[in-house]
Amino acid sequence: MHGSVHIIHKNAILIESCKSNRDLRTLRSLHARVLALGIAHHDFLRVKLVSSYAHCSQLPDALHIFHCARRRPTFLFNSLIKAFDSLNLHSQSINFYLYMLQSGKLPDRHTFPSLLKSCASLSALHLGRLVHAAAVVHGFSSDIANSNALIAMYAKSGDVVTARRVFDEMPERNVVSWSAIIGAYGAHGMCQEALGLFEDMLESGVLPDSKTFTSVLAACSHGGMVETGRKVFETMEERFGVRPRLEHYTCMVDLLGKAGAQEEAKALIERIDSPPDRALWRAFLGACRLHGSNLNPSDPSLGSTC
């Protein structure tokens, strides 16, 4: 028995690594092996296979394994709800949740985060409220992952007041919670409030991460707070050990460009280690058009992407 458990666990780890690397060829080989070993029916392996095939964009395989299962616990449904959401098939994610309910399965605390992300992506506020109510009924509304997903859903749907109420009622908060509510205020033009929350976060002893700084810098950009943005960008690595990434440079280029500081924005682009992406070029070139800059978009120093 112990040997069987060890084999299952070992194969589960290997299958999970295929998911992380999107290695479909090895995944199919491992699937064949667990079938040959007679352990493919194990619930733990089924979930790993379903989520791994889905992550490799092989939903027909994932659904086939699901429908072949004689026993379908909630976590097997959860793996497909999450898979649909991760592939931006948000309507299917919600429909699969409804199918789970029709099958007589009760949701658990892992059901709701992906479901709420799908509601947010569809801007389906009414549906998101129904999911929120379901989370309350089943006793999972205070779970930190669900609360974080609720904040993001309400914020993206334009209901910042309810997002803040969820945040205020959380028994505990982590960096994701703070980043989500800071981003909510910043995205809706309440930039001073966003920066105030950032200060509250630091005072509470929660250290910011990369996503926090994206939210803070985006708020500075929305509010035209150039000096504050510069200060935050310059201190994020030396004070908090968070190295600026492409999204942080994009926020700064957008902020500087809107303020008419295209030369500074250009100098910042030249400091980036990785190749600038479309979002960064859009921010920079949009600023050039806005201010009628004399900078030449075909300048070789700006990269061939222009």
Helices and strands as residue ranges (DSSP letters): H 2-21, H 24-37, H 43-55, H 59-68, H 74-86, H 90-102, H 112-121, H 125-137, H 144-156, H 160-169, H 175-187, H 191-204, H 210-223, H 226-240, H 246-258, H 262-270, H 278-291, G 300-302
